């Protein structure tokens, strides 16, 4: 067999083998996407209702002062950054890193949830306050990290707490987002629910200051769920693209291989016919 044909056969086998891997990873990511999306949507109902209670208190008692609303001259921030533990997720991690470099100053402290960006974040000059692998995260672990950050905020060591996460738009679109959760500010419509009289016990201020930490923890967990859902969606898209490209390249190489094989057979037949003519 000519060397060119042998090389082509080797490339075709290699591409088809890679295709099996990317196709399997696409199926796994699709299953994980469905599971994570269900968790995200289930948690969203709780987070939305909690937010609505806080909003109602703010509407009915706009004069309330809270330590969670105090603004500071301190520019330093604590930023929760959500990334993946593994690669092969398309532009998911690269987009998070790009957003970080654009919007976060180098004096900020990073709480990194995920391990894939650890080296790149350090090389960019940021200080990593704490780190946990994304696969090992649960609500309680995130709450511990948040409680530590809130403590520093209330002591005036940092001026704000932010979350850098990836918003799940749909199964094909994911957007990195930066959100400031402290100091807390009410951005709702103060005209809503004004006609309904609500009684708060023990009083609006005490209730608000007990609900805000719960809301922040719920918000942090919600954004983590949304980021992991986006991760699986991005990986599914990347693996599908890789599988489609493998199919296309394999088809092109197979066509090239068939042409070379056909040319070789034609040449051999011509030589046989030519030899027979000489003998006769």
N, C-alpha and C positions, 0 to 999 in steps of 0.2 A: 504493500500500500504506500503510495507517495506520502512524503512527509507532510505536505499541505493538507491532505485529506485526514491524516492521522491527527494533526493538530486541531483541525476543525471538529472532529469527533470528540476530542478531549474537552474542547471549549463548550460544546453542546451539552455533554454530560455534566460538566461543572455548573453550567447555568441552570440546567434542569434540577440538579441537586439543591442549588441555592433557592430555586423557586419553591421547592417543597418546604423549605424552612420558612421563607417569608409568608407562604400561604398558611402554614400552621400558626405562625405568630399573628397573622391577621384574624384568624378564627378565635384565638385566645383573647386578643384585644377586644374583639367584638363582644365576647361573653363578659369580659370584665367591664366593658363600657356599659352594658345593659345593667349589670349589678350595681355599679357605682352611681349610675344615673338614677336608679330606683332609690338608693340611699339619699342622694342629693335632694330629690323631690319630696321624699318623706320628711326630711329634716326642715325643708323650706317652710312647711306649714307652721311648725312650732316657732321658728325664727320670725316669721311674718306676724303671728299673733302677739308674740312678746314685744315686737317693735311697735305694734299698734297700741298696746297698753301704755308704753312709754310715751308715745306721741300724744295720747289722750291726756296724760298727766301734764305734759308740757303745754298743751293747748289750754287746759282749764286753769293751770297755775303758772303763767309765764313769769311770775316774779320769783320763782324758786331759784335759789343759788345752790350749786353743788360743787364739791371738790373735783368732780370729773369734768367740769366745764371751765375750770380756771386756765386761762392762757398764760404762757410763760415767755420770758425774753430768751430763754434757753433755746438755741437752734438745734442742739443735738437731738436725734431721734432714735427710737428703737423700731426696727423694721422687720416684720415677719415675712420671710421669703419662702414661697412654696415652689419646689422643683421636684423632679423625679429622682428615683434611686438608680434607674437603669437608663440606658441610651436608646437609640433607634426609635425616637419619638418625634421625628420630623423636626420642625422648628420650635417645638414647645419650650425647651430649655434655653435655646439661643434667644428667643423673644423675651423671656423673663430677664436674662442677663442684660440685654439691650435696654429694657425699661429701667432696670436698676441703675445702670450707669448714667442714664439721662436724668432721672428724678431723685436720686438719693446721694446726698453729700458723703464724702469720705470719712467724716467724723461720726457718722451714724454707726450704731451697733446692729449687727445682723443676727436675727434668730432664724437659722436655716433649717427648714423642714424638708429633708431630701438630701442626697449626698452627691449628686452628679455635678453640681456647680461649686462644690467646696473649693477646689483648687483654683478655678477661674476667679472666684470672688476674692480670694486671698491675693491672687496676683494683681487684681485690679486695685488693691490697696485698702480694702474694707476689713474691719475688725469683726470676727464672728463671735458673738456673745455666747451662744449655745447652739447645739446642733442635734438633730434627731433624724433617724431614717424615716422616710415617709411611710414605708410599709409597717412600721412599728407604732404608728400614731393612733391614739384614740382620744376621745373627748377629755378625759382626765389629764392626760399628758399635756395636751395643748393648754388646758386651764392652768396647770402649774407654771408653764412658761409665761402665760399671760399675767398671772398673779404677780410674778416677779417683776415683770415690766411695769405693771400698774403701780406697784410699790415705789419703783424709782421715779415714775411720773409724779406721784403724789408728794414725794420728797424733793421734787424740783431738780432731780439729776438729769432728766431729759424733758424736752419741751413738747414732744408728741410721740404717739405710737401709731405706726402705719402697717398696712398689710399689702404686700405685693403678691397678687394671685392671678390666675388665668380664668377669665370669664367664659363659661360655656354658652355660646350663642346657639349653635346647632351642631349636628354630628360632623359638619365639615368646616366649621368656623369657630376659632378660639382667640380671645383677645386678652393680652396682659393688662391688668388694671392695678392702679395704686389707690388705696383708700385710707384716709386718716380716721381712726376711731377714737383717739383722744388727742386734744380736748374734745369732749362730746359737744356737738351742736345740733340743734333741732332745725331740720330743713323741710318740715312738713307744711301743710296748709293750715294756718291758724284759724281759718274760718270754719273748718270741719268740726262736726259734732258739737257746735256751740249751743244748739237748741236742746240738748239732752243734759239734764242735771245728774252729775255723778258724785257720789260720796266716797272719799278715800279714807281708809283706816290703816294705821293710826293717824297719819296725815300725809299729804302729797309729797312733802320733802323726804320724809323717812322712806316712804314707799319707792320713790324715784331712785334714791341712793342705794336701795337694796336691789332694784331691778336692773339698773345700768350694768353692774358687773355681770349679771346673768345674761344680759343682752349681748355684751361684748364677747363673752365666751361662746355664746351661740353663733354670733357673727363670724368669729374666727374659725370655728368648726365648719360652718356652712361654706366659707371660702376655701377651706382645705378640701372638702368634698367636691366642690366645683372644680378645683384645680386637678384633683385626681381623675375626675370624669373627663376633663379636657385632655389630660395626659393620655388616657386610653383611647380617646377619640383621635388624637393626633397620631398616636402609634398605629392605629388601625388604618388611617389614611395613608401613612408612610409605607406600611407593609403592602397595602393594596397597590399603591403606585409601583413599588418594587416588583411585585408579582406580575403586574401588567407589563412592565418594562422587560422582565425576564422572558415572558411569553413572546413579546415582539422581537427581541434579540435572538431568541432561540429559533424562531420562524425564519428570520433573515439568514442566520448561519446554516440552517438546514437547507434552505434554498440554494445557498452558495455551495454547500457540500454536494447537493444533488447535481448541480451544474458541472462541478469538477468530475464527479463520478461518471456522469454521462459522457463528458469529453474523453475521459480515460477509456471507457468502453468502446466509444466510436473509434478512437485511435487504435485500439487492439484489434477490432474487427477489420479496419483498413489494412493493418499490417498482415493479418492472416490472409485476407483476400489478395493482397499484393504478393505474398509469398507463394500462394497457390498458382497465381498467374505466371510467375517466373518458372515454376516447376513444369507447368504444362507447355 
